[in-house]
Amino acid sequence: MKKSFYIVGLLIIAALFVVPLLHLFWIPNWADYAAVLKSENTLKAAKNTLLVSGCVGLLCLILGLPLSWLLTRTDLPLKSNFRSWFCLPYAIPPFVGAIGWIILANPVSGVLNQWFGLNLNIYSFWGLVWVEVSFLFTFVLLSALNILDRMDSSLEEAARLSGASGLRVFLDIALPILKPAMISGFLLSFLATAASFGVPALIGGPARIYLMTTQIYTYQRMGTAQGMQMSIAVSVLLGLSTLVLLYSAQMFFGRGKNYTVGGKSSRASLVPLKKWKWPIVTALSALLFVIFVLPILGVLLSAFSSVQGSWSLSQLSLQNYTRVLFETEETIRAITQSLMLGLAAAVICTAFSFFFNYFLHRTNWKGRNISTVAVSIPFSTPGTVLALAFILTFSQGYFGFGPSLYNTLALILLAYIVKYMSLSLKTLGDGYQQIHPSLEEAARISGASWFRTLFTIYGPLLKTAMMASVFLVFMPVISELTMTILLTGPGLETIGTLIFQLQEYSDMGGGGAAVLSSLVVLFILVLNFSLKTLSKGRYGL
């Protein structure tokens, strides 16, 4: 019976995680690629993607590395609080921040321009870069924190005893050890920028700065055969470039070893900041305010302002909330459908990962390694590319078999499951690795069946990991935009697509997108706090 379940799992992975992408990559011919490469719009979008992503990756390094060192290796006051606060942007959708900065730095009606005469223009190259950096720097920060937390402190102690200053210790000891975090953080922020849609559409669109993802969306929305072929060809180029870059980096890292833990060591002695302690606290507080608090305040100001563009505290009211939540028929439908899709995707991903991780960690059957890679590929693939692959695969049934799933919630749900299964598989896999096989052997000797063992041994022990898996899949799904914007249709609104529609063209009164954005932020913060509390700090930011 176990073997049958494993084979079914492999078939599901092949059918949903591998075949749609292979089908997408197989469709374009040389003429399609030639047309794309000759297109001035596509070449300009590719150039913009490289420039914006490169700048974002570099600035994320400049911001994330020193911050990680300050939060782990110094006697900075409120260090644990700063650590949690600076990690929070990781959980917030970047397009929510884009809406906040549009409210703050719109060249015509921005709050900062009106109140302080700053003459800011968010609709620019550096405006686009800034918004991406203010959220994606967390990739570098989290990677560096992970390595610094595990690094043998005796290395730094030896350098200090030799007379090295704190800065010299950072440059000569910490920085070389952080090299993997630097490269992986740069790649993750680079690829996340190249794959993003919301921020480039909301900020890059008015500035006529188009990236590959927005160009794919433009081609796909043309509604012509040529537009579809162009979108497919651009998607293949973007998808292949992303996968080749990511897995080449993984192979490069796999050749060598970078040990950060070396036996027993005492708690790291902290670098005293002395007279710089409170100036640094002030600087970090200001940075946190600008990066995270200020755009959220901009969203809240717009949500409570009865007149958009003329910002006055006397005009604050609940009028926008009343209009959006109780008078806009799409709102309840979008919230309901997002919650249903999020819960369904989270439960299905967790259930599949619970069973399939058993085969990955408790058997030596063939196909385990390649199945893990296959599940990780969609998570690394840009959302627009994955969405287009699912449209082509399921628009007339599964390659002609069964009913068409085009413009249905079922297709959106499948895309969510395939995109975020990797998060669930990794979370539960870590839980399985912490359970000693002797527990299963004892259950088997006592006569317990495989199912009985799963639900009486592994189930209770993996309860925290399963809860974390549900949260980790649910949180990004409820506000997902990049895939959903291509998969949605009439009556299929989700929170992400409705926010985008309200911000772009369908909210004449204004403030509607800010209302939903504020609710998304509140909901995510509550979820994160609940996860951190229930898991006793093991999961959550």
C-alpha positions as CSV (number, residue, x, y, z in Angstrom):
1,M,0.0,0.0,0.0
2,K,2.9,2.4,0.8
3,K,4.4,1.9,-2.6
4,S,1.0,2.6,-4.3
5,F,0.7,6.0,-2.4
6,Y,4.3,6.8,-3.4
7,I,3.7,6.1,-7.1
8,V,0.5,8.2,-7.0
9,G,2.4,11.0,-5.5
10,L,5.1,10.8,-8.2
11,L,2.4,10.8,-10.9
12,I,0.7,13.9,-9.4
13,I,4.1,15.7,-9.3
14,A,4.8,14.8,-12.9
15,A,1.4,15.8,-14.1
16,L,1.1,19.1,-12.3
17,F,4.6,20.3,-11.5
18,V,6.6,19.2,-14.5
19,V,4.4,18.6,-17.6
20,P,2.7,22.1,-17.8
21,L,6.1,23.9,-17.8
22,L,7.6,21.4,-20.3
23,H,4.5,22.0,-22.5
24,L,5.0,25.8,-22.3
25,F,8.7,25.5,-23.1
26,W,7.9,23.2,-26.1
27,I,5.4,25.5,-27.8
28,P,7.5,28.4,-29.2
29,N,9.5,27.9,-32.4
30,W,12.5,29.7,-33.7
31,A,10.3,32.2,-35.5
32,D,8.6,33.2,-32.3
33,Y,11.9,33.7,-30.6
34,A,13.1,35.8,-33.6
35,A,10.0,38.0,-33.4
36,V,10.5,38.5,-29.7
37,L,14.2,39.3,-30.0
38,K,13.5,41.8,-32.8
39,S,10.7,43.5,-30.8
40,E,11.9,46.8,-29.4
41,N,9.4,46.6,-26.6
42,T,10.7,43.2,-25.5
43,L,14.3,44.2,-25.7
44,K,13.6,47.3,-23.7
45,A,11.7,45.3,-21.1
46,A,14.6,42.9,-20.8
47,K,17.1,45.7,-20.4
48,N,14.9,47.4,-17.7
49,T,14.5,44.0,-15.9
50,L,18.3,43.5,-15.7
51,L,18.9,47.1,-14.6
52,V,16.1,47.3,-12.0
53,S,16.8,43.8,-10.6
54,G,20.6,44.4,-10.5
55,C,20.2,47.7,-8.6
56,V,17.7,46.1,-6.2
57,G,20.0,43.2,-5.5
58,L,23.0,45.4,-4.8
59,L,21.0,47.8,-2.6
60,C,19.5,44.9,-0.7
61,L,23.1,43.7,0.1
62,I,24.2,47.2,1.2
63,L,21.2,47.4,3.6
64,G,20.8,43.8,4.8
65,L,24.4,42.8,5.6
66,P,25.3,45.6,8.1
67,L,21.8,45.3,9.6
68,S,22.2,41.6,10.3
69,W,25.6,42.2,12.0
70,L,24.2,44.9,14.2
71,L,21.3,42.6,15.2
72,T,23.5,39.7,16.1
73,R,27.0,40.8,17.1
74,T,26.6,44.1,19.0
75,D,25.1,45.2,22.4
76,L,22.4,47.1,20.5
77,P,19.4,47.9,22.8
78,L,16.0,46.5,21.8
79,K,17.9,44.0,19.5
80,S,15.2,41.3,19.5
81,N,12.5,43.9,18.9
82,F,14.4,45.4,16.0
83,R,15.0,41.9,14.6
84,S,11.3,41.2,14.5
85,W,10.3,44.6,13.2
86,F,12.8,44.6,10.3
87,C,11.7,41.1,9.2
88,L,8.0,42.1,9.0
89,P,8.2,43.5,5.4
90,Y,9.0,39.9,4.3
91,A,5.3,39.0,5.1
92,I,3.7,42.1,3.5
93,P,2.9,42.0,-0.3
94,P,5.2,44.5,-2.0
95,F,2.4,45.9,-4.0
96,V,0.8,47.1,-0.8
97,G,3.9,49.1,-0.2
98,A,3.8,50.4,-3.7
99,I,0.3,51.8,-3.0
100,G,1.5,53.4,0.1
101,W,4.4,55.2,-1.7
102,I,2.1,56.3,-4.5
103,I,0.0,58.0,-1.9
104,L,3.1,59.5,-0.3
105,A,5.2,60.5,-3.3
106,N,2.8,61.0,-6.2
107,P,4.3,64.0,-8.1
108,V,0.8,65.7,-8.3
109,S,-0.9,64.8,-5.1
110,G,1.6,63.0,-2.8
111,V,1.2,63.6,0.9
112,L,4.9,64.3,1.4
113,N,5.0,66.8,-1.5
114,Q,1.9,68.6,-0.3
115,W,2.8,68.8,3.4
116,F,6.6,69.2,3.2
117,G,7.3,70.4,-0.3
118,L,9.7,67.6,-1.1
119,N,9.0,67.4,-4.8
120,L,9.2,63.6,-4.8
121,N,8.2,61.5,-7.8
122,I,7.7,57.8,-7.1
123,Y,6.9,57.2,-10.8
124,S,10.6,56.8,-11.8
125,F,13.3,54.3,-12.1
126,W,14.6,54.9,-8.6
127,G,11.1,55.0,-7.2
128,L,10.6,51.5,-8.6
129,V,13.9,50.4,-7.2
130,W,13.3,51.9,-3.8
131,V,9.9,50.2,-3.3
132,E,11.3,46.8,-4.3
133,V,14.3,47.3,-2.0
134,S,12.2,48.3,1.0
135,F,10.6,44.9,1.0
136,L,13.1,42.5,-0.6
137,F,16.1,43.4,1.5
138,T,14.6,40.9,4.0
139,F,15.9,38.1,1.7
140,V,19.5,39.2,2.5
141,L,18.7,39.9,6.1
142,L,17.1,36.5,6.8
143,S,19.9,34.6,5.0
144,A,22.6,36.5,6.9
145,L,20.9,36.2,10.3
146,N,20.6,32.4,9.8
147,I,24.4,32.1,9.2
148,L,25.4,34.6,11.9
149,D,23.2,32.8,14.5
150,R,25.0,29.5,13.7
151,M,28.5,30.8,13.3
152,D,31.2,29.7,15.7
153,S,31.9,32.8,17.9
154,S,35.4,31.6,18.8
155,L,36.6,32.8,15.4
156,E,35.6,36.4,16.2
157,E,36.9,36.0,19.8
158,A,40.3,35.0,18.5
159,A,40.4,38.1,16.2
160,R,39.5,40.4,19.1
161,L,42.1,38.9,21.4
162,S,44.6,39.6,18.7
163,G,43.7,43.3,18.9
164,A,41.3,43.6,15.9
165,S,38.6,46.3,16.1
166,G,34.9,45.4,15.7
167,L,34.9,46.7,12.2
168,R,38.0,44.7,11.3
169,V,36.4,41.6,12.8
170,F,33.4,42.1,10.6
171,L,35.4,42.7,7.4
172,D,38.0,39.9,8.0
173,I,35.9,37.2,9.7
174,A,32.1,37.7,9.4
175,L,32.1,39.0,5.8
176,P,33.9,36.1,4.2
177,I,31.7,33.6,6.1
178,L,28.7,35.5,4.9
179,K,29.6,35.1,1.3
180,P,27.0,32.4,0.7
181,A,24.3,34.6,2.3
182,M,25.5,37.5,0.1
183,I,25.3,35.6,-3.1
184,S,22.0,33.8,-2.3
185,G,20.4,37.0,-0.9
186,F,21.5,38.9,-4.0
187,L,20.1,36.2,-6.3
188,L,16.8,35.9,-4.4
189,S,16.2,39.6,-4.4
190,F,17.3,39.8,-8.1
191,L,15.0,37.0,-9.1
192,A,12.1,38.2,-6.9
193,T,12.3,41.6,-8.6
194,A,12.5,40.0,-12.1
195,A,9.4,37.9,-11.3
196,S,7.3,40.6,-9.6
197,F,4.3,42.1,-11.2
198,G,2.4,44.4,-8.8
199,V,5.2,46.9,-8.1
200,P,6.3,47.2,-11.8
201,A,2.7,47.5,-12.9
202,L,1.7,50.2,-10.4
203,I,4.9,52.3,-10.4
204,G,6.7,51.3,-13.6
205,G,3.6,51.5,-15.8
206,P,2.9,55.3,-15.3
207,A,6.6,55.9,-15.7
208,R,6.6,53.8,-18.9
209,I,9.2,51.5,-17.4
210,Y,8.1,48.0,-18.4
211,L,9.7,44.8,-17.1
212,M,9.4,41.3,-18.6
213,T,6.4,40.4,-16.4
214,T,4.4,43.5,-17.3
215,Q,5.3,42.9,-21.0
216,I,4.0,39.3,-20.7
217,Y,0.8,40.7,-19.2
218,T,0.5,43.3,-22.0
219,Y,1.0,40.6,-24.8
220,Q,-1.5,38.2,-23.1
221,R,-4.2,40.9,-22.8
222,M,-4.0,41.8,-26.5
223,G,-6.4,38.9,-27.1
224,T,-4.8,38.0,-30.4
225,A,-3.0,34.8,-31.5
226,Q,0.1,36.9,-32.2
227,G,-0.1,38.4,-28.7
228,M,-0.4,35.0,-27.1
229,Q,2.6,33.6,-29.1
230,M,4.7,36.6,-28.0
231,S,3.7,36.2,-24.4
232,I,4.6,32.5,-24.5
233,A,8.0,33.1,-26.1
234,V,8.8,35.9,-23.5
235,S,7.6,33.6,-20.7
236,V,9.9,30.8,-21.8
237,L,12.9,33.1,-22.0
238,L,12.2,34.6,-18.6
239,G,11.5,31.2,-17.0
240,L,14.5,29.5,-18.5
241,S,16.8,32.4,-17.5
242,T,15.5,32.3,-14.0
243,L,15.9,28.5,-13.6
244,V,19.3,28.4,-15.2
245,L,20.6,31.2,-13.0
246,L,19.2,29.7,-9.8
247,Y,20.3,26.2,-10.3
248,S,23.7,27.1,-11.6
249,A,24.2,29.0,-8.4
250,Q,23.1,26.0,-6.3
251,M,25.5,23.7,-8.2
252,F,28.3,26.2,-7.7
253,F,27.7,26.3,-3.9
254,G,27.4,22.5,-3.8
255,R,31.0,22.0,-4.9
256,G,32.5,23.4,-1.8
257,K,31.8,23.4,1.9
258,N,31.5,26.5,4.2
259,Y,31.5,25.4,7.8
260,T,30.0,27.9,10.2
261,V,29.7,25.6,13.3
262,G,32.7,24.0,14.9
263,G,32.0,22.1,18.1
264,K,31.1,23.6,21.4
265,S,31.4,27.4,21.8
266,S,30.3,29.9,24.4
267,R,27.8,32.6,23.7
268,A,29.3,35.2,21.4
269,S,30.7,38.2,23.2
270,L,29.1,41.3,21.8
271,V,30.9,44.3,20.3
272,P,30.3,47.3,22.5
273,L,28.9,50.2,20.5
274,K,29.8,52.7,23.3
275,K,28.9,56.3,22.4
276,W,27.4,55.1,19.1
277,K,24.8,53.0,20.8
278,W,21.9,55.4,20.9
279,P,22.7,57.2,17.7
280,I,22.5,53.8,15.9
281,V,19.2,53.1,17.7
282,T,17.9,56.4,16.5
283,A,19.2,55.7,12.9
284,L,17.6,52.2,12.9
285,S,14.3,53.6,14.2
286,A,14.3,56.2,11.4
287,L,15.1,53.6,8.8
288,L,12.3,51.3,10.1
289,F,9.9,54.2,10.0
290,V,10.8,55.1,6.4
291,I,10.9,51.5,5.1
292,F,7.8,50.1,6.8
293,V,5.8,52.4,9.0
294,L,5.6,55.4,6.6
295,P,4.0,53.5,3.6
296,I,1.6,51.8,6.0
297,L,0.6,55.2,7.4
298,G,0.1,56.4,3.8
299,V,-2.2,53.5,3.1
300,L,-4.2,54.3,6.3
301,L,-4.4,58.0,5.5
302,S,-5.8,57.2,2.1
303,A,-8.2,54.6,3.5
304,F,-9.6,57.1,6.0
305,S,-9.6,60.2,3.8
306,S,-13.0,61.1,2.3
307,V,-11.4,63.3,-0.4
308,Q,-8.3,61.8,-2.1
309,G,-5.5,64.1,-3.2
310,S,-6.4,66.8,-0.7
311,W,-4.9,65.5,2.5
312,S,-6.4,67.0,5.6
313,L,-6.9,65.5,9.0
314,S,-10.3,67.1,9.2
315,Q,-11.5,64.9,6.3
316,L,-10.8,61.6,8.0
317,S,-13.8,59.3,8.2
318,L,-15.0,55.7,7.8
319,Q,-16.7,56.6,4.5
320,N,-14.3,54.5,2.3
321,Y,-14.6,51.5,4.6
322,T,-18.4,51.6,4.4
323,R,-18.4,52.0,0.7
324,V,-15.8,49.3,-0.1
325,L,-17.0,46.7,2.5
326,F,-20.8,47.2,2.3
327,E,-21.6,48.9,-1.0
328,T,-19.1,47.3,-3.4
329,E,-20.4,43.8,-4.4
330,E,-17.1,42.5,-5.5
331,T,-15.5,43.0,-2.1
332,I,-17.3,40.2,-0.2
333,R,-16.9,37.9,-3.1
334,A,-13.2,38.6,-3.3
335,I,-12.6,38.2,0.4
336,T,-14.7,35.0,0.5
337,Q,-12.9,33.5,-2.5
338,S,-9.5,34.5,-1.3
339,L,-10.1,32.9,2.1
340,M,-11.5,29.7,0.5
341,L,-8.6,29.4,-2.0
342,G,-6.1,30.2,0.7
343,L,-7.5,27.6,3.2
344,A,-7.9,24.9,0.5
345,A,-4.4,25.4,-0.9
346,A,-2.9,25.4,2.6
347,V,-4.8,22.2,3.7
348,I,-4.1,20.3,0.4
349,C,-0.4,21.3,0.4
350,T,0.0,20.3,4.1
351,A,-1.8,17.0,3.6
352,F,0.2,16.0,0.6
353,S,3.5,17.0,2.3
354,F,2.6,15.0,5.4
355,F,2.3,11.8,3.4
356,F,4.9,12.4,0.8
357,N,7.6,13.5,3.2
358,Y,7.4,10.1,4.8
359,F,8.6,8.5,1.6
360,L,11.3,11.2,1.2
361,H,12.7,10.7,4.7
362,R,11.8,7.2,5.7
363,T,12.5,5.2,2.5
364,N,15.3,4.8,0.0
365,W,13.0,4.4,-3.0
366,K,14.1,5.7,-6.4
367,G,12.8,9.1,-7.5
368,R,12.9,10.9,-4.2
369,N,15.6,13.4,-5.1
370,I,14.2,14.3,-8.5
371,S,10.7,14.7,-7.1
372,T,12.0,17.2,-4.5
373,V,13.6,19.2,-7.3
374,A,10.4,19.0,-9.4
375,V,8.3,20.4,-6.6
376,S,10.8,23.3,-6.0
377,I,10.9,24.4,-9.7
378,P,7.4,26.1,-9.8
379,F,8.3,28.0,-6.6
380,S,11.4,29.4,-8.4
381,T,9.5,30.1,-11.6
382,P,8.1,33.6,-12.1
383,G,4.3,33.6,-11.4
384,T,3.4,35.0,-14.8
385,V,5.2,32.1,-16.5
386,L,3.6,29.5,-14.3
387,A,0.1,31.1,-14.8
388,L,0.5,31.0,-18.6
389,A,1.6,27.3,-18.4
390,F,-1.5,26.4,-16.6
391,I,-3.7,28.4,-19.0
392,L,-2.3,26.5,-21.9
393,T,-2.5,23.1,-20.1
394,F,-6.0,23.3,-18.8
395,S,-7.9,25.7,-21.1
396,Q,-9.4,22.7,-23.0
397,G,-9.3,20.2,-20.2
398,Y,-6.0,18.5,-19.3
399,F,-4.6,18.4,-22.9
400,G,-8.1,17.8,-24.2
401,F,-9.2,15.3,-21.5
402,G,-11.9,16.4,-19.1
403,P,-13.7,19.8,-18.7
404,S,-12.0,23.1,-19.4
405,L,-10.7,24.9,-16.2
406,Y,-10.1,28.2,-18.0
407,N,-11.7,31.1,-16.0
408,T,-12.5,28.9,-13.0
409,L,-11.5,29.0,-9.3
410,A,-10.3,25.4,-9.7
411,L,-7.5,26.5,-12.1
412,I,-6.5,29.3,-9.7
413,L,-6.4,26.8,-6.8
414,L,-4.2,24.4,-8.8
415,A,-1.8,27.2,-9.6
416,Y,-1.6,28.1,-5.9
417,I,-1.0,24.5,-4.8
418,V,1.8,24.0,-7.4
419,K,3.4,27.3,-6.6
420,Y,3.6,27.0,-2.8
421,M,3.8,23.2,-2.3
422,S,7.6,23.6,-1.9
423,L,7.1,25.7,1.3
424,S,4.9,23.0,2.8
425,L,7.2,20.2,1.8
426,K,10.3,21.9,3.3
427,T,8.5,22.8,6.6
428,L,7.2,19.3,7.2
429,G,10.4,17.8,5.9
430,D,12.3,19.6,8.7
431,G,9.8,18.2,11.2
432,Y,10.3,14.6,9.9
433,Q,14.1,14.9,10.3
434,Q,13.7,15.7,14.0
435,I,11.8,12.4,14.7
436,H,13.9,9.4,15.4
437,P,13.1,6.3,13.4
438,S,13.0,4.2,16.6
439,L,9.6,5.5,17.4
440,E,8.2,4.0,14.2
441,E,10.0,0.8,14.7
442,A,8.5,0.5,18.2
443,A,5.0,1.1,16.7
444,R,5.6,-1.5,14.0
445,I,6.8,-4.1,16.5
446,S,3.6,-3.5,18.5
447,G,1.6,-4.4,15.4
448,A,0.6,-0.9,14.2
449,S,-0.2,-0.6,10.5
450,W,1.4,2.1,8.4
451,F,-1.6,4.4,8.6
452,R,-1.9,3.8,12.4
453,T,1.8,4.8,12.7
454,L,1.4,7.9,10.7
455,F,-1.6,9.2,12.7
456,T,-0.5,8.1,16.2
457,I,3.3,8.7,16.0
458,Y,4.0,11.3,13.3
459,G,0.7,13.2,13.4
460,P,1.0,14.4,17.0
461,L,4.7,15.1,16.8
462,L,4.3,17.1,13.5
463,K,1.4,19.1,14.8
464,T,3.4,22.3,15.1
465,A,5.1,21.8,11.7
466,M,1.7,21.2,10.1
467,M,0.3,24.3,11.7
468,A,3.3,26.3,10.4
469,S,2.8,24.8,6.9
470,V,-0.8,25.9,6.8
471,F,0.1,29.5,7.8
472,L,3.1,29.7,5.4
473,V,1.0,28.7,2.4
474,F,-2.1,30.6,3.5
475,M,-0.4,34.0,4.0
476,P,1.0,34.5,0.5
477,V,-2.1,33.0,-1.2
478,I,-4.7,35.3,0.2
479,S,-3.1,38.4,-1.4
480,E,-1.4,36.7,-4.4
481,L,-1.4,38.9,-7.5
482,T,1.2,37.9,-10.0
483,M,-0.4,34.6,-11.1
484,T,-4.0,35.5,-10.3
485,I,-4.0,38.6,-12.6
486,L,-3.6,36.3,-15.6
487,L,-5.9,33.5,-14.3
488,T,-8.8,35.6,-13.1
489,G,-12.0,36.3,-15.0
490,P,-15.5,37.8,-14.4
491,G,-16.7,36.8,-11.0
492,L,-13.3,35.4,-9.9
493,E,-12.0,38.3,-8.0
494,T,-9.5,37.8,-5.2
495,I,-8.2,40.3,-2.7
496,G,-5.0,40.8,-4.7
497,T,-6.7,41.4,-8.1
498,L,-9.4,43.6,-6.6
499,I,-6.8,45.8,-4.9
500,F,-5.0,46.1,-8.3
501,Q,-8.3,46.9,-10.1
502,L,-9.3,49.5,-7.6
503,Q,-5.9,51.1,-7.7
504,E,-5.6,51.1,-11.4
505,Y,-9.0,52.0,-12.9
506,S,-12.2,50.9,-11.2
507,D,-12.4,53.1,-8.1
508,M,-13.7,56.5,-9.1
509,G,-13.9,57.8,-5.6
510,G,-10.4,56.6,-4.6
511,G,-9.2,55.0,-1.4
512,G,-10.7,51.6,-2.1
513,A,-7.4,49.9,-2.7
514,A,-6.0,51.5,0.5
515,V,-9.0,50.1,2.5
516,L,-8.3,46.5,1.3
517,S,-4.6,47.0,1.7
518,S,-4.9,48.0,5.3
519,L,-7.1,45.0,6.0
520,V,-4.5,42.7,4.3
521,V,-1.7,44.2,6.5
522,L,-3.7,43.8,9.7
523,F,-4.7,40.2,8.8
524,I,-1.1,39.2,8.0
525,L,0.3,40.8,11.2
526,V,-2.4,39.0,13.3
527,L,-1.6,35.7,11.5
528,N,2.1,36.1,12.1
529,F,1.6,37.0,15.8
530,S,-0.7,33.9,16.2
531,L,1.8,31.6,14.5
532,K,4.7,32.9,16.6
533,T,2.7,32.5,19.8
534,L,1.3,29.1,19.1
535,S,4.7,27.7,17.9
536,K,6.4,29.4,20.9
537,G,8.7,31.4,18.7
538,R,9.8,28.6,16.5
539,Y,7.9,29.9,13.4
540,G,6.9,33.4,12.4
541,L,8.9,36.6,12.0
